[in-house]
């Protein structure tokens, strides 16, 4: 098992990506602590993991609440003695941030994803780093998206938010890698399996396309002419969190399947 006896905390584990990563971490031997702003979805993930023979604990944690993040991580340390992996997969409902031209968007709606995504990533990474530094090891991870690197329409502040997260990954690594802590991001693209992709489709009205046509469009932007699956993203998260990826830090892994040349 690639993550045997590792202790992992997943923020936003009630979402599609966070839940898939939590399940994959547990399947590879990690003890996972799944958190979310609402308890019910992360309890489902934890129950699935336990039913499959893994170890999981669920907690309601608002990843924008500094005290809540710190308090929960202290409880993880009290139970497990350390944290080896911190994975931030929190999201913002797409209907709140997408769909309006920038020229018609108010500043609050534009800045919402930038503030939410970057602050959450900073708070969870900082909390993890403070626990990892004394041990001289650990992996801090997050997930971004293709608009971090290419221009796209009707995305509001979403693209700038993802670009800021990728910059923070580099900065965190520059400071923490000398102390044995790796910082890595994952950048997937267009997964119709996720509810957020459906929300994005509906928020933008996708230029008159049907849902099926939209899926075909996404597939057509990739080299293999198909979309990436959730399990592929989760498997890459496992690899990047494992000791097999000891040389990877300060970077965001391109999982766009050729949609972005990197």
C-alpha positions in Angstrom: 0.0 0.0 0.0 1.4 3.4 -1.1 0.1 5.3 1.9 0.2 2.7 4.7 -0.1 4.2 8.1 -0.1 7.8 6.8 -2.5 10.3 8.4 -4.4 12.4 5.9 -6.8 15.3 6.4 -9.1 16.2 3.4 -11.0 19.5 3.4 -14.0 19.6 1.1 -14.4 15.8 1.3 -18.1 16.0 0.7 -17.5 17.1 -2.9 -16.8 14.8 -5.8 -13.0 15.3 -6.0 -12.5 15.4 -2.2 -14.5 12.3 -1.7 -12.8 10.4 -4.4 -9.4 11.4 -3.0 -10.4 10.4 0.5 -11.5 7.0 -0.6 -8.4 6.5 -2.7 -6.1 7.5 0.2 -7.9 5.1 2.6 -7.8 2.3 0.1 -4.0 2.7 0.0 -3.7 2.4 3.8 -4.0 6.0 5.1 -6.1 6.9 8.1 -8.2 9.7 6.8 -10.0 12.6 8.5 -12.7 13.9 6.2 -14.1 17.4 6.7 -16.6 19.6 5.2 -18.8 22.7 5.9 -21.8 20.3 6.2 -21.4 17.1 8.2 -23.8 14.8 6.4 -21.9 14.5 3.1 -18.6 13.8 4.7 -20.2 11.2 7.0 -21.3 9.4 3.9 -17.7 9.3 2.7 -16.5 8.1 6.0 -19.1 5.4 6.2 -18.1 4.2 2.7 -14.5 4.0 3.7 -15.2 2.1 6.9 -17.5 -0.3 5.1 -14.6 -1.0 2.7 -12.3 -1.8 5.6 -10.6 1.5 5.8 -10.2 4.0 8.7 -12.0 7.4 8.5 -13.3 10.0 10.9 -15.7 12.8 9.8 -16.0 16.3 11.2 -17.8 19.5 10.3 -15.1 22.1 9.6 -15.5 25.4 7.9 -12.2 25.7 6.0 -12.6 29.5 6.1 -12.8 29.6 9.9 -9.2 29.9 11.2 -10.0 28.7 14.7 -12.1 25.8 13.4 -9.3 24.6 11.1 -6.7 24.9 13.9 -9.0 23.2 16.5 -9.8 20.3 14.2 -6.1 19.7 13.3 -5.2 19.7 17.0 -7.7 17.0 17.5 -6.2 15.0 14.7 -2.8 15.3 16.3 -4.3 14.3 19.6 -5.7 11.1 18.1 -3.0 10.2 15.6 0.2 11.9 16.8 0.9 13.7 13.5 -0.5 14.7 10.1 1.3 13.5 7.0 -1.0 14.8 4.2 -3.2 17.8 3.9 -5.5 18.0 0.9 -7.6 21.0 0.2 -10.5 20.4 -2.2 -13.0 23.0 -1.1 -15.2 24.6 -3.7 -17.6 27.5 -4.3 -21.0 26.9 -5.8 -20.6 27.8 -9.5 -24.0 29.5 -9.7 -22.6 32.2 -7.4 -19.6 33.1 -9.4 -20.0 32.1 -13.1 -22.2 33.2 -16.0 -21.8 37.0 -16.1 -19.5 39.0 -18.4 -16.6 40.7 -16.5 -17.8 44.1 -17.8 -21.1 43.6 -16.1 -19.9 41.9 -12.9 -19.8 43.7 -9.5 -16.6 43.6 -7.5 -18.1 41.4 -4.7 -19.1 38.6 -7.1 -15.7 38.8 -8.8 -13.7 38.7 -5.6 -15.7 35.9 -3.9 -13.9 32.9 -5.5 -10.5 34.6 -5.1 -11.0 35.3 -1.4 -12.6 32.0 -0.7 -10.2 29.6 -2.5 -7.0 31.4 -1.6 -7.9 32.0 2.1 -9.0 28.4 2.6 -5.9 27.0 1.0 -3.7 29.3 3.0 -5.4 28.5 6.4 -5.3 24.7 5.9 -1.8 24.7 4.5 -0.5 26.9 7.3 -2.1 24.7 9.9 -0.6 21.6 8.4 2.8 23.2 8.0 3.0 24.2 11.7 2.4 20.5 12.6 4.7 19.1 9.9 7.7 21.3 10.4 8.8 19.7 13.8 8.6 16.3 12.1 10.6 17.4 9.0 8.1 15.7 6.6 4.7 16.0 5.1 2.8 16.7 1.9 0.4 19.7 1.4 -1.9 19.4 -1.7 -4.7 21.1 -3.4 -6.6 21.0 -6.7 -7.0 23.7 -9.3 -8.4 23.9 -12.8 -7.6 24.7 -16.4 -8.7 28.4 -16.2 -5.7 29.0 -14.0 -3.7 29.0 -17.2 -5.9 29.8 -20.1 -8.4 32.6 -20.8 -12.1 31.6 -20.7 -15.4 33.4 -20.9 -18.0 34.0 -18.2 -15.8 32.6 -15.4 -15.6 35.8 -13.3 -12.9 35.5 -10.7 -12.6 31.7 -10.9 -9.6 31.7 -13.2 -7.7 34.3 -11.2 -8.5 32.3 -8.0 -7.0 29.1 -9.4 -4.0 30.9 -10.7 -3.5 32.4 -7.2 -3.6 28.9 -5.7 -1.0 27.7 -8.0 1.2 30.7 -7.1 0.7 29.9 -3.4 1.7 26.3 -4.1 5.0 27.5 -5.4 5.6 30.0 -2.6 4.7 27.4 0.1 7.1 25.0 -1.4 9.9 27.6 -1.6 9.6 28.1 2.1 8.7 24.6 3.3 10.7 22.2 1.0 14.0 22.9 2.8 12.2 21.6 6.0 11.1 18.3 4.3 7.6 19.3 3.3 6.4 18.9 -0.2 3.7 21.1 -1.7 1.9 19.9 -4.9 -1.2 20.8 -6.8 -3.3 18.8 -9.3 -5.0 20.5 -12.3 -7.7 18.3 -13.9 -10.1 19.6 -16.5 -13.8 19.1 -17.3 -15.1 16.1 -15.5 -18.8 15.6 -16.2 -19.0 13.1 -13.3 -18.8 16.1 -10.9 -21.9 18.1 -9.9 -19.8 21.3 -10.2 -19.3 20.6 -13.9 -23.1 20.4 -14.3 -23.4 23.7 -12.3 -20.8 25.3 -14.6 -22.8 24.1 -17.7 -26.0 25.6 -16.3 -24.5 28.8 -15.1 -23.0 29.6 -18.5 -25.9 28.1 -20.5 -23.1 26.7 -22.6 -24.0 28.6 -25.8 -27.1 26.6 -26.6 -25.4 23.2 -26.3 -27.1 20.2 -24.8 -25.4 18.5 -21.8 -24.3 15.7 -24.1 -22.9 18.1 -26.7 -21.1 19.9 -23.9 -19.5 16.6 -22.8 -18.4 16.0 -26.4 -16.9 19.4 -26.6 -14.9 18.8 -23.4 -13.7 15.5 -24.8 -12.7 17.1 -28.1 -10.3 19.5 -26.4 -8.1 16.6 -25.1 -5.6 14.5 -26.9 -7.3 11.1 -26.3 -10.7 12.7 -27.1 -12.2 11.7 -23.8 -12.7 13.4 -20.4 -10.7 12.5 -17.3 -12.4 10.3 -14.8 -12.5 11.0 -11.0 -10.7 7.8 -10.2 -7.8 8.9 -12.4 -7.5 12.2 -10.5 -7.7 10.3 -7.2 -5.0 7.8 -8.3 -2.7 10.7 -9.2 -3.4 12.2 -5.8 -2.3 9.0 -4.1 0.9 8.9 -6.2 1.8 12.6 -5.4 1.1 12.1 -1.7 3.3 9.0 -1.6 7.0 8.6 -1.1 7.2 7.6 -4.8 6.8 11.3 -5.6 9.6 12.5 -3.3 11.1 14.6 -6.1 7.8 16.5 -6.8 7.3 19.9 -5.0 6.5 23.4 -5.9 4.5 22.4 -9.0 1.0 21.7 -10.2 0.6 18.4 -12.1 -1.1 18.9 -15.4 -4.0 16.5 -15.7 -5.8 18.2 -18.6 -5.0 15.4 -21.0 -3.4 17.7 -23.5 -5.9 20.5 -23.3 -3.1 22.6 -22.0 0.5 22.2 -23.3 2.8 22.4 -20.2 
